[in-house]
Amino acid sequence: MAVHDDCKLKFLELKAKRTYRFIVFKIEEKQKQVVVEKLGEPTQSYEDFTASLPADECRYAVYDFDFVTEENCQKSRIFFIAWSPDTSRVRSKMIYASSKDRFKRELDGIQVELQATDPTEVGLDVIKSRAN
């Protein structure tokens, strides 16, 4: 599975310049490559992000999560989320699962990885607990 250059470019912009809050990636089966499907503006919320994940299709996503530590320090973590809902097609789940590690290696700077099959597994509470 090829990775479109745009994926790496946009990820670098998120990581270095914080141009985006999140990026949703989609595998284009016909072209056999991962492409950028949606970019989230820095002002968009976590709810906007979860709303952009399709209910019955797999996706990869990157989310830049800002939080404050117990010591009152402002921090941020870059999450990689492998979204694979139970209702998605088996073939799709297999393609996403088998391409995940290679795709993740292309995105240098991911700090936390999450595998999610339903919205509760990408709840804000889960993100907060994994961030620390």
The 8 nearest C-alpha neighbors of each residue, nearest first, counted from 0:
[[1, 32, 31, 98, 2, 33, 102, 101],
 [2, 0, 32, 31, 33, 3, 102, 30],
 [1, 3, 33, 32, 4, 0, 6, 34],
 [2, 4, 5, 34, 6, 33, 32, 1],
 [5, 3, 6, 7, 8, 2, 34, 9],
 [4, 6, 8, 3, 7, 9, 35, 34],
 [7, 5, 4, 9, 8, 3, 35, 10],
 [6, 8, 10, 4, 5, 9, 11, 106],
 [9, 7, 5, 11, 10, 6, 4, 12],
 [8, 10, 12, 11, 6, 7, 5, 13],
 [9, 11, 13, 7, 12, 8, 14, 6],
 [12, 10, 14, 8, 13, 9, 15, 7],
 [11, 13, 9, 16, 15, 10, 14, 18],
 [14, 12, 17, 10, 19, 18, 11, 16],
 [13, 15, 11, 12, 17, 16, 10, 108],
 [16, 14, 12, 11, 17, 13, 18, 10],
 [15, 17, 12, 18, 13, 14, 11, 19],
 [18, 16, 13, 19, 14, 15, 12, 20],
 [17, 19, 13, 16, 12, 41, 20, 40],
 [20, 18, 41, 40, 13, 17, 39, 21],
 [19, 21, 41, 39, 63, 40, 62, 43],
 [22, 20, 62, 39, 61, 19, 38, 63],
 [23, 21, 38, 61, 60, 37, 39, 24],
 [22, 24, 60, 37, 36, 59, 35, 38],
 [25, 23, 35, 59, 36, 34, 60, 58],
 [24, 26, 58, 34, 33, 36, 27, 35],
 [27, 25, 33, 32, 28, 34, 24, 31],
 [26, 28, 32, 30, 29, 31, 33, 25],
 [27, 29, 31, 30, 26, 32, 33, 94],
 [30, 28, 31, 27, 32, 26, 33, 0],
 [29, 31, 32, 28, 27, 26, 1, 33],
 [32, 30, 28, 0, 29, 27, 1, 26],
 [31, 33, 1, 0, 2, 27, 30, 26],
 [32, 34, 26, 2, 25, 3, 27, 1],
 [35, 33, 25, 3, 24, 6, 26, 36],
 [36, 34, 24, 6, 37, 23, 25, 5],
 [37, 35, 24, 23, 25, 34, 38, 22],
 [36, 38, 23, 22, 35, 39, 24, 51],
 [39, 37, 22, 21, 19, 40, 23, 36],
 [38, 40, 21, 20, 19, 22, 43, 41],
 [39, 41, 19, 42, 43, 20, 38, 18],
 [42, 40, 20, 19, 43, 18, 39, 17],
 [43, 41, 40, 44, 20, 39, 19, 47],
 [44, 42, 40, 41, 47, 39, 20, 45],
 [45, 43, 47, 46, 42, 48, 20, 41],
 [44, 46, 48, 47, 49, 43, 123, 64],
 [47, 45, 49, 44, 48, 50, 43, 123],
 [48, 46, 50, 44, 45, 49, 43, 51],
 [47, 49, 45, 51, 46, 50, 44, 21],
 [48, 50, 46, 51, 52, 47, 45, 121],
 [51, 49, 47, 48, 52, 46, 53, 45],
 [50, 52, 48, 49, 53, 47, 23, 37],
 [51, 53, 49, 50, 54, 48, 58, 23],
 [54, 52, 56, 55, 51, 57, 50, 58],
 [53, 55, 56, 52, 84, 86, 87, 117],
 [54, 56, 87, 86, 53, 84, 57, 85],
 [57, 55, 87, 53, 54, 84, 58, 83],
 [56, 58, 83, 82, 84, 87, 92, 91],
 [59, 57, 82, 25, 24, 81, 60, 56],
 [58, 60, 81, 24, 80, 82, 23, 25],
 [61, 59, 23, 80, 22, 24, 79, 58],
 [60, 62, 79, 22, 78, 21, 80, 23],
 [61, 63, 21, 78, 77, 64, 20, 60],
 [64, 62, 77, 20, 76, 21, 78, 65],
 [63, 65, 76, 75, 62, 77, 66, 78],
 [66, 64, 75, 74, 63, 76, 67, 73],
 [65, 67, 74, 73, 75, 64, 68, 127],
 [66, 68, 73, 72, 71, 74, 69, 65],
 [69, 67, 71, 72, 70, 66, 73, 74],
 [68, 70, 71, 67, 72, 131, 73, 66],
 [71, 69, 68, 72, 67, 73, 74, 66],
 [72, 70, 68, 69, 67, 73, 74, 66],
 [73, 71, 68, 67, 70, 74, 69, 66],
 [72, 74, 67, 66, 71, 68, 75, 65],
 [75, 73, 66, 65, 67, 72, 76, 68],
 [74, 76, 65, 64, 66, 63, 77, 73],
 [77, 75, 64, 63, 110, 78, 130, 65],
 [76, 78, 63, 109, 110, 62, 64, 111],
 [79, 77, 111, 62, 61, 112, 110, 109],
 [78, 80, 61, 112, 60, 111, 113, 109],
 [81, 79, 113, 60, 59, 114, 112, 82],
 [80, 82, 59, 114, 115, 113, 83, 58],
 [83, 81, 58, 115, 57, 59, 80, 116],
 [82, 84, 57, 116, 115, 92, 81, 85],
 [85, 83, 116, 86, 117, 87, 55, 82],
 [84, 86, 87, 116, 83, 117, 55, 88],
 [85, 87, 55, 84, 88, 56, 54, 83],
 [88, 86, 55, 56, 84, 85, 89, 57],
 [87, 89, 91, 90, 92, 86, 56, 55],
 [90, 88, 92, 91, 93, 87, 94, 86],
 [91, 89, 93, 88, 92, 94, 87, 95],
 [90, 92, 94, 88, 89, 93, 95, 57],
 [93, 91, 89, 95, 90, 94, 96, 83],
 [92, 94, 96, 90, 91, 95, 97, 89],
 [95, 93, 91, 97, 96, 92, 98, 90],
 [94, 96, 92, 98, 93, 97, 99, 91],
 [97, 95, 93, 99, 94, 98, 92, 100],
 [96, 98, 94, 95, 99, 93, 100, 101],
 [99, 97, 95, 96, 101, 100, 94, 102],
 [98, 100, 102, 96, 101, 97, 95, 103],
 [101, 99, 103, 102, 98, 104, 97, 96],
 [100, 102, 104, 103, 99, 98, 105, 0],
 [103, 101, 99, 105, 104, 100, 98, 2],
 [102, 104, 100, 106, 105, 101, 99, 107],
 [105, 103, 101, 106, 102, 100, 107, 99],
 [106, 104, 102, 103, 107, 101, 7, 2],
 [107, 105, 103, 104, 7, 108, 109, 10],
 [106, 108, 105, 109, 104, 103, 11, 10],
 [109, 107, 110, 106, 77, 14, 11, 10],
 [108, 110, 77, 107, 111, 78, 79, 106],
 [109, 111, 77, 78, 76, 108, 112, 79],
 [112, 110, 78, 109, 79, 77, 113, 76],
 [111, 113, 79, 78, 80, 114, 110, 109],
 [114, 112, 80, 79, 81, 115, 111, 78],
 [113, 115, 81, 80, 82, 112, 116, 83],
 [116, 114, 82, 120, 117, 83, 81, 113],
 [115, 117, 84, 83, 85, 82, 120, 114],
 [116, 118, 84, 119, 120, 115, 85, 121],
 [119, 117, 120, 121, 122, 116, 115, 49],
 [120, 118, 122, 121, 117, 125, 115, 116],
 [121, 119, 115, 118, 122, 117, 125, 116],
 [122, 120, 118, 119, 125, 115, 123, 126],
 [123, 121, 119, 125, 124, 120, 118, 126],
 [122, 124, 126, 125, 127, 121, 45, 46],
 [123, 125, 127, 122, 126, 128, 121, 129],
 [126, 124, 128, 122, 123, 127, 129, 121],
 [125, 127, 123, 129, 124, 128, 130, 122],
 [128, 126, 124, 130, 125, 129, 123, 131],
 [127, 129, 125, 126, 130, 131, 124, 123],
 [128, 130, 126, 127, 131, 125, 111, 124],
 [131, 129, 127, 128, 126, 76, 111, 64],
 [130, 129, 128, 127, 68, 76, 66, 126]]
